[in-house]
């Protein structure tokens, strides 16, 4: 007698023998017990999860005659009557299996449907089982629609597919659909243990775990791999032999890599990757195993109770739980993402082991070195308001909270930005300055306070008292900005912008005039400058050259971004902030344009801090025009009435100067 493979020998013969598909078994068992039978069933799922098996069991349940020949429809077929044995052996005349992968045309379907007009020959029902039904052509689907919708009472359709997305919705709507799930590795491991115990084949638990993971949810694949492993190991299953057969990476390498990454040990990472190369282990399998371990680590970190309840007999689970306590949760997530994306990079690199090393070292490159200088978190003050925590010297720009328009009820006390920062700093002796900031109010691009800035010390030391029912909104004022710019010292130093806190009521009073709300963003750094006498001359000269189109492209950019530092007769000294602008060709063309216009016959360009350039003046003029346009719109009586009576708001950025 020829050998029968394990996948066929241990195919379930009834619903009680099926594993991993309890939701389908329960539904079909209840339907058979209550005699609530549908005329068409559709079973979907990946390969080897039991679609054909459950179809045959369903056919036996419908046609079982019982051991005494007096049985009826049942959820527990006897397995000994002629109907059950014939269906198992594939020779029952009223059970027809059609492989749609090789019989996908309309002729084959019509030939099958022609048998539907005849009553069962031996059984109680005719059962047409169409496997891989998604392979049928559109014409074949159309040919079976009418019969599938209203078949004779003795006819049942059973369809099976691995790709239900390709089945027309007209067919799906006529069937009772069951989705067979991929089986968990624990379910496969339990079944393999039972099968090998029946076969009297010695097997190591670690070897069975490898087979269960390699099956990827398919019980048929698991049994087929077990057959191969038994032959490879000469009748016994050992971890080393199974790992060699599968080409799987020993998880000791994976654990060593993860621990080295957690400790920032680059030397061990490189040495382990080299050991994988020398042993010929797959780089793709390494990243796959690492992804699986990191996923379990993330679960243990999110639910510590699961780490405490790991199986002591599973050394890999214990090691995973230990690593979960070693590596921070954010690094676990980052490494998991790097491993997933790194698998797609292996084929792009000339050497997959070099690509593996780069993927592993990428985490070390992104690993934070020590504590960051600034924590971008929100700290809650004692009064319950949220204020951004910033390191000393980091500029914080208040943002207006989204509140309803309200009327002014108190004079706005002026508080300088440096004073506000000192009051908010931990351990500051000054009284806290009351402000309402949104979570995104800290501007990382805002420069630190410049030396020489002046502030209202009286307001900083004694902020305005809190009025019941009044909310304070920090608002930047252009007047204070202009004052700061005028008072800025020569050189790169300039005053930091200041803010005023405007107390407003929560609800407007009838007829009250609304205080304008800031719409545009604060003046950017590029638009701030310190006026100089030479800057007036240089700005007028550059504007003349640009208007006459004497300079273009990079030469024009050099002129706009530079500052005239000094003039010595026909020799002018310019300063730029970027070395990329100081190109010999652009410098010579600018000199030629200045000489042709009668300004300078020779120029020199140095690299340094620029505080007054034509570009900065143009940007400041544009910002001022924008501010005036917004002020005109906000002070308009009609706009004020809309904001007061209907709660209207002006969309920030929608106002453009003419």
C-alpha positions in Angstrom: 0.0 0.0 0.0 1.4 3.4 -1.0 2.2 6.0 1.7 -0.6 8.5 2.4 0.7 12.0 3.2 -0.2 13.5 6.5 -2.3 16.3 5.0 -4.6 13.8 3.4 -4.4 11.2 6.2 -5.5 13.6 8.8 -8.0 15.6 6.8 -11.0 16.2 9.1 -14.0 13.9 8.5 -16.5 15.8 10.6 -17.0 19.2 12.2 -15.6 18.1 15.6 -12.2 17.4 14.0 -11.8 20.8 12.4 -9.5 23.2 14.2 -9.1 26.9 14.0 -12.5 27.6 12.3 -14.9 27.5 15.3 -16.9 30.4 13.9 -17.7 28.6 10.7 -18.3 25.3 12.5 -20.8 26.8 14.9 -22.8 28.6 12.2 -23.1 25.4 10.0 -23.8 23.2 13.0 -26.7 25.4 14.2 -28.1 25.7 10.7 -28.1 21.9 10.2 -29.6 21.2 13.6 -32.4 23.7 13.0 -32.9 22.7 9.4 -32.3 26.3 8.2 -30.4 25.5 5.1 -29.4 28.0 2.5 -29.2 27.0 -1.2 -25.7 28.5 -1.8 -22.6 28.8 0.4 -19.4 30.6 -0.3 -16.2 29.8 1.6 -13.3 32.1 1.4 -9.8 32.1 2.9 -6.2 31.5 2.1 -4.7 28.1 1.0 -4.9 25.2 3.4 -7.4 26.5 5.9 -10.2 24.0 5.1 -12.4 25.3 2.4 -12.7 22.0 0.5 -12.8 20.0 3.7 -15.8 21.9 5.1 -17.5 21.6 1.8 -17.2 17.8 1.9 -18.3 17.6 5.5 -21.4 19.8 4.6 -22.2 17.4 1.7 -22.0 14.4 4.1 -24.2 16.2 6.7 -26.9 16.8 4.0 -26.8 13.2 2.7 -25.9 11.1 5.7 -28.2 8.1 6.1 -26.9 6.9 9.5 -25.4 3.5 10.4 -28.9 1.9 10.2 -29.9 3.7 7.0 -32.7 5.7 8.7 -30.8 8.9 9.5 -31.6 12.4 8.3 -29.9 15.7 8.0 -27.4 16.0 10.8 -24.5 18.1 12.0 -22.6 14.9 13.0 -22.3 12.6 10.0 -21.8 9.0 10.9 -18.9 8.4 8.5 -19.8 4.7 8.0 -22.9 4.9 5.7 -22.5 4.6 1.9 -23.1 8.3 1.4 -20.3 9.3 3.8 -17.8 6.8 2.6 -18.5 7.6 -1.1 -18.1 11.3 -0.5 -14.8 10.8 1.3 -13.5 8.6 -1.5 -14.8 10.9 -4.3 -17.2 8.6 -6.0 -20.6 9.8 -4.7 -22.8 10.5 -7.8 -24.7 13.4 -6.3 -21.6 15.3 -5.2 -19.8 17.0 -8.0 -16.6 19.0 -7.6 -15.6 21.3 -10.4 -12.1 22.9 -10.5 -12.8 26.4 -12.0 -9.1 27.0 -12.5 -9.0 24.5 -15.4 -12.7 24.5 -16.2 -13.4 28.2 -16.4 -15.4 28.6 -19.6 -19.1 28.9 -20.2 -19.3 25.4 -21.8 -18.1 23.6 -18.6 -20.5 25.6 -16.4 -23.5 24.9 -18.8 -22.5 21.2 -18.8 -22.7 21.2 -14.9 -26.0 23.1 -14.8 -27.6 20.6 -17.2 -27.4 18.0 -14.4 -29.4 20.3 -12.2 -32.7 19.3 -13.8 -32.3 15.7 -12.6 -33.1 14.7 -9.1 -30.5 13.0 -6.9 -29.7 9.4 -7.8 -28.6 8.1 -4.4 -28.5 10.9 -1.9 -30.9 13.4 -0.4 -29.4 16.5 -2.1 -27.3 17.2 -5.2 -24.3 19.3 -4.2 -22.3 21.2 -6.8 -18.9 22.3 -5.3 -17.0 24.8 -7.5 -13.4 25.3 -6.3 -11.5 28.5 -7.1 -14.7 30.0 -8.4 -13.1 33.4 -9.0 -11.3 31.9 -12.0 -14.6 31.6 -14.0 -15.1 34.0 -16.9 -17.7 36.7 -16.8 -19.8 34.7 -19.3 -19.6 31.6 -17.1 -20.7 33.7 -14.1 -23.7 35.1 -16.1 -24.7 31.6 -17.2 -25.0 30.3 -13.6 -26.7 33.4 -12.1 -30.3 32.3 -12.6 -29.8 28.8 -11.4 -27.7 30.0 -8.5 -30.5 32.4 -7.4 -33.4 29.9 -7.7 -32.1 26.4 -7.8 -34.4 23.3 -7.3 -35.1 22.4 -3.7 -32.8 19.3 -3.9 -29.8 21.3 -5.2 -27.1 23.0 -3.1 -24.2 25.1 -4.4 -20.9 25.3 -2.5 -18.4 27.8 -3.8 -14.8 28.2 -2.6 -12.2 30.9 -3.5 -9.0 32.4 -2.2 -9.8 35.8 -3.8 -13.4 36.9 -3.1 -12.6 40.3 -4.5 -12.7 38.9 -8.0 -16.2 37.3 -7.6 -18.9 39.5 -9.0 -21.2 41.1 -6.5 -24.2 39.5 -8.3 -22.8 36.1 -7.2 -21.9 37.3 -3.7 -25.4 38.5 -3.1 -26.8 35.1 -3.8 -24.6 33.2 -1.4 -24.1 32.8 2.3 -20.5 33.8 2.8 -18.1 32.4 5.4 -14.5 33.6 5.8 -12.1 30.9 7.0 -9.3 32.6 8.9 -5.6 31.8 8.8 -4.7 29.7 11.8 -2.6 31.0 14.7 0.8 29.4 15.2 -0.4 28.1 18.6 -3.3 26.3 16.9 -1.0 24.7 14.3 1.5 23.7 17.0 -1.2 22.0 19.1 -2.5 20.1 16.1 1.0 19.0 15.0 1.8 17.8 18.5 -1.3 15.6 18.4 -0.6 14.3 14.9 3.0 13.4 15.6 1.9 11.8 18.9 -0.4 9.6 16.9 2.3 8.8 14.4 4.8 8.0 17.2 7.3 10.4 15.7 9.7 12.0 18.3 9.8 15.8 17.9 11.3 18.7 19.8 8.9 21.4 20.8 11.2 24.1 19.4 11.2 22.3 16.0 7.4 22.2 16.0 7.3 25.9 16.7 9.5 26.6 13.7 7.1 24.5 11.5 4.1 26.2 12.9 5.5 29.7 12.1 6.7 28.6 8.7 3.2 27.4 7.8 1.9 31.0 7.9 -1.6 30.1 8.9 -2.1 27.1 6.6 -2.7 23.7 8.2 -2.0 21.9 5.0 1.3 23.6 4.6 2.2 22.7 8.2 1.5 19.0 7.6 3.4 19.1 4.3 6.4 20.7 6.0 6.2 18.1 8.8 6.3 15.3 6.2 9.4 16.9 4.7 11.0 17.4 8.1 10.4 13.8 9.0 12.1 12.6 5.9 15.0 15.1 6.4 15.5 14.0 10.0 15.2 10.3 9.3 12.1 9.8 11.3 12.6 12.4 14.0 12.2 16.2 14.3 15.1 18.2 15.8 15.4 21.9 15.9 18.8 22.1 14.1 17.6 19.9 11.3 14.3 21.7 10.9 16.0 25.1 10.9 18.5 23.9 8.3 15.7 22.5 6.2 13.7 25.7 6.4 16.7 28.0 6.1 15.3 29.9 9.1 17.5 32.2 11.1 18.3 31.1 14.6 16.5 33.5 16.9 19.6 33.7 19.1 21.1 35.9 16.4 17.9 38.0 16.4 18.0 38.4 20.2 21.7 39.3 20.1 21.0 42.0 17.4 18.1 43.5 19.3 20.0 43.6 22.6 23.0 45.2 20.9 20.8 47.8 19.3 19.1 48.6 22.7 22.5 49.1 24.3 23.9 51.1 21.3 26.7 48.5 20.7 27.5 49.0 17.1 30.4 46.5 17.2 28.2 43.6 18.2 25.7 44.5 15.5 28.3 44.5 12.8 29.9 41.2 14.1 26.5 39.5 14.2 25.7 40.6 10.7 29.0 39.2 9.5 28.3 35.9 11.3 25.0 35.7 9.4 27.0 36.2 6.2 29.5 33.5 7.1 26.8 31.0 8.0 24.8 31.7 4.8 21.7 32.7 6.6 19.1 34.8 4.8 19.1 38.6 5.4 15.4 38.7 4.5 14.6 36.0 7.0 16.7 37.9 9.6 14.6 41.0 9.2 11.4 38.9 9.2 12.3 37.2 12.4 13.3 40.6 14.0 9.9 42.0 13.0 8.1 39.1 14.7 10.1 39.5 17.9 9.7 43.3 17.9 6.0 42.9 17.5 5.8 40.7 20.5 8.0 43.1 22.4 5.7 46.0 21.6 2.7 44.0 22.9 4.6 43.2 26.1 5.5 46.9 26.5 1.9 48.0 26.0 0.4 45.2 28.2 3.0 44.3 30.9 0.6 41.7 32.3 1.1 39.5 29.2 4.9 39.6 29.7 4.4 38.4 33.3 2.2 35.5 32.1 4.5 34.0 29.4 5.0 30.3 29.2 8.0 29.3 31.2 8.6 26.3 28.8 9.0 28.7 25.9 12.5 30.2 26.2 12.0 32.5 23.2 9.0 34.1 24.9 11.0 34.7 28.1 13.8 36.2 26.2 11.4 38.5 24.3 9.9 39.6 27.5 13.3 40.4 28.9 14.2 42.5 25.8 10.9 44.3 26.0 12.0 45.6 29.4 15.4 46.6 28.1 14.5 48.7 25.0 12.3 51.8 25.2 8.9 51.6 23.6 9.6 54.3 21.0 12.8 52.6 19.9 10.9 49.3 19.5 8.4 51.0 17.2 11.2 52.7 15.2 13.2 49.5 14.8 10.0 47.6 13.8 9.3 50.2 11.1 12.9 50.1 9.9 12.8 46.3 9.6 9.6 46.3 7.6 10.9 48.9 5.2 14.4 47.4 5.1 13.1 44.2 3.5 12.2 46.2 0.5 15.7 47.6 0.2 17.5 44.3 0.1 16.9 43.8 -3.6 18.2 47.3 -4.4 21.6 46.9 -2.7 24.4 45.0 -4.5 24.9 42.9 -1.4 22.0 41.9 0.8 24.2 41.6 3.8 25.5 45.1 3.4 21.9 46.2 3.1 21.1 44.3 6.3 23.9 46.0 8.1 22.8 49.4 6.9 19.2 48.8 8.1 20.5 47.8 11.5 22.9 50.7 11.9 20.1 53.1 10.9 18.6 52.8 14.3 21.9 53.7 15.9 22.1 56.7 13.7 18.7 57.8 14.9 19.2 56.8 18.5 19.2 60.0 20.7 22.5 60.8 22.3 21.8 62.0 25.9 19.0 64.3 26.9 17.7 66.7 24.3 18.4 70.4 25.0 14.7 71.3 24.6 11.7 69.2 25.4 8.8 70.0 23.2 6.1 69.2 25.7 3.5 71.1 27.5 3.7 71.9 31.2 0.6 72.7 33.2 0.8 75.7 35.5 -0.7 75.8 38.9 -3.8 77.7 37.7 -4.5 74.9 35.2 -3.5 76.8 32.0 -1.2 75.1 29.6 2.1 76.8 28.6 4.9 75.6 26.5 8.1 74.6 28.3 11.2 76.0 26.5 14.8 76.1 27.3 16.3 79.4 28.4 17.0 81.6 25.4 14.4 80.0 23.2 11.9 82.5 21.8 8.2 81.7 22.4 5.6 83.4 20.2 2.1 83.4 21.8 -0.8 82.5 19.5 -4.3 83.8 19.8 -6.7 81.2 21.1 -9.8 80.4 19.0 -12.4 82.3 21.0 -15.5 84.3 20.1 -14.9 88.0 19.4 -15.3 90.2 22.5 -15.2 93.8 23.5 -12.3 95.5 25.2 -12.9 96.3 28.9 -9.5 97.3 30.2 -6.4 99.1 29.1 -3.8 96.7 27.6 -0.8 96.4 29.9 2.4 96.0 27.9 4.6 93.0 28.8 7.8 92.3 27.0 8.7 88.9 25.6 11.9 88.5 27.6 10.0 89.4 30.8 7.3 86.9 30.0 9.9 84.2 29.5 11.6 85.0 32.8 8.2 84.9 34.6 7.4 81.5 33.1 10.8 80.0 33.7 11.0 77.5 36.6 12.3 79.0 39.7 11.8 82.6 38.5 11.2 85.2 41.2 9.0 87.3 39.0 5.2 87.0 39.1 3.8 84.7 36.4 2.4 86.4 33.4 -1.1 85.2 32.5 -1.5 84.1 28.9 -3.5 81.6 26.9 -1.4 79.7 24.5 -2.3 76.9 22.1 -0.3 73.7 22.0 1.5 74.8 18.8 2.4 78.3 19.9 6.1 77.7 20.4 7.9 78.7 17.2 11.2 76.8 16.8 12.2 79.2 14.0 11.9 82.3 16.3 15.4 83.5 17.1 16.5 84.0 20.7 16.2 87.4 22.3 18.9 89.8 21.1 21.0 91.7 23.5 20.1 95.4 24.0 16.3 94.9 23.9 14.3 97.1 26.2 11.1 96.2 28.0 8.6 97.8 30.3 10.0 96.7 33.6 7.1 98.0 35.5 4.6 95.9 33.6 6.9 92.8 33.8 7.1 93.1 37.5 3.5 93.8 38.2 1.2 92.2 35.6 -2.4 93.3 35.3 -4.8 91.8 37.9 -7.1 89.0 36.8 -10.7 90.3 36.3 -13.5 87.8 36.8 -15.1 86.8 33.6 -12.3 88.3 31.5 -10.0 86.3 29.3 -6.6 87.7 28.2 -5.4 87.3 24.6 -1.7 88.0 23.7 -1.5 90.1 20.6 1.5 91.4 18.7 1.4 95.2 18.0 3.1 96.8 15.0 3.8 100.0 17.1 5.9 98.1 19.5 7.7 96.4 16.7 8.6 99.7 15.1 9.7 101.1 18.4 12.0 98.1 18.9 13.5 98.4 15.4 14.3 102.1 15.9 15.9 101.4 19.3 18.1 98.5 18.0 21.8 99.0 18.4 24.1 99.0 15.4 25.5 95.7 14.2 23.6 92.4 14.3 21.8 93.1 17.5 18.1 94.1 17.4 15.2 94.1 19.8 12.9 91.2 20.3 9.3 91.7 19.3 6.9 92.4 22.2 3.3 91.6 22.9 0.4 93.1 24.7 -2.3 91.2 26.6 -5.7 92.4 25.8 -8.4 91.6 28.4 -11.7 90.9 26.7 -15.1 89.7 27.9 -16.4 86.3 27.0 -19.5 87.8 25.3 -19.7 91.1 23.4 -22.0 93.8 24.6 -24.5 95.4 22.2 -23.0 98.3 20.3 -19.5 97.7 21.6 -16.6 98.1 19.2 -14.4 95.0 18.7 -10.7 95.1 19.3 -8.9 94.0 16.1 -7.5 90.5 16.2 -4.1 89.6 14.6 -4.5 87.8 11.4 -1.2 87.6 9.7 1.9 85.7 11.0 4.5 87.8 12.8 7.0 89.6 10.8 9.6 87.0 9.6 13.2 87.2 10.5 14.1 88.0 6.9 11.9 91.1 7.0 13.6 92.7 10.1 16.5 95.0 9.6 18.4 97.8 11.3 18.5 100.9 9.0 21.9 102.2 8.2 23.0 105.3 6.2 24.8 103.1 3.7 21.8 100.9 3.4 19.7 103.8 2.1 22.2 104.4 -0.7 22.5 100.7 -1.5 18.8 100.1 -1.6 18.2 102.9 -4.0 21.1 101.8 -6.2 19.8 98.2 -6.4 16.3 99.2 -7.0 17.6 101.3 -10.0 19.5 98.4 -11.4 16.6 96.0 -11.0 14.2 98.4 -12.6 16.5 98.9 -15.6 17.0 95.1 -15.8 20.8 95.6 -15.6 21.1 92.7 -13.2 19.2 89.4 -13.4 19.2 85.9 -11.9 22.1 85.2 -9.5 23.6 88.7 -9.9 20.3 90.2 -8.9 20.1 87.9 -5.9 23.6 88.8 -4.9 22.7 92.5 -4.9 19.4 92.0 -3.1 20.9 89.9 -0.3 24.0 91.9 0.3 24.7 94.9 2.6 26.8 97.9 1.7 29.3 98.1 4.5 31.6 100.9 3.3 32.5 103.2 0.4 35.9 104.4 -0.5 35.7 106.4 -3.6 35.1 104.0 -6.4 35.6 101.0 -4.2 32.5 99.5 -2.4 32.6 96.8 0.2 29.6 94.4 0.3 28.7 91.7 2.8 26.6 88.6 2.3 25.5 85.8 4.7 26.0 82.9 2.3 29.2 81.9 0.6 27.1 80.5 -2.3 26.2 84.0 -3.4 29.8 85.1 -3.5 30.6 83.6 -6.9 33.3 85.2 -9.1 31.1 85.4 -12.2 28.2 87.1 -10.3 30.6 89.4 -8.5 32.2 90.6 -11.8 28.8 91.1 -13.5 27.5 93.2 -10.5 30.7 95.3 -10.7 30.2 95.9 -14.4 26.6 96.9 -13.8 27.6 99.3 -11.0 30.4 100.8 -13.2 28.1 101.3 -16.1 25.6 103.1 -13.9 28.4 105.4 -12.6 28.4 104.1 -9.0 31.5 102.0 -8.4 34.3 100.7 -10.5 35.5 98.1 -8.0 33.7 96.0 -5.4 34.7 93.5 -2.7 32.4 90.9 -1.1 32.9 89.4 2.3 30.9 86.8 4.2 29.3 87.9 7.5 26.1 88.9 9.3 23.8 91.1 7.2 21.5 93.5 9.1 20.4 95.8 6.3 19.9 94.6 2.8 17.5 95.5 0.0 15.7 92.2 0.3 15.1 92.8 4.0 13.8 96.3 3.3 11.5 95.0 0.6 10.2 92.3 2.9 9.6 94.7 5.7 7.7 97.1 3.3 5.5 94.2 2.2 4.8 93.2 5.8 3.8 96.7 6.6 1.4 96.9 3.6 -0.1 93.6 4.8 -0.6 95.0 8.3 -2.2 98.1 7.0 -4.6 96.2 4.8 -5.6 94.0 7.7 -6.1 97.0 9.9 -8.4 98.6 7.3 -10.5 95.5 6.9 -10.8 94.9 10.7 -11.7 98.5 11.4 -14.4 98.5 8.7 -17.8 99.1 10.5 -19.6 96.5 8.4 -17.0 93.9 9.2 -17.2 94.8 12.9 -21.0 94.4 12.8 -20.7 90.9 11.2 -18.2 89.8 13.8 -20.2 91.2 16.7 -23.7 90.1 15.6 -23.1 86.9 13.8 -19.7 85.6 15.3 -18.1 86.0 11.9 -14.3 85.6 11.5 -11.8 86.7 8.9 -10.0 83.8 7.5 -6.3 84.3 8.3 -4.2 84.9 5.2 -7.2 85.9 3.0 -6.5 89.6 3.1 -4.1 90.7 0.3 -3.0 94.3 -0.1 -3.8 96.0 -3.4 
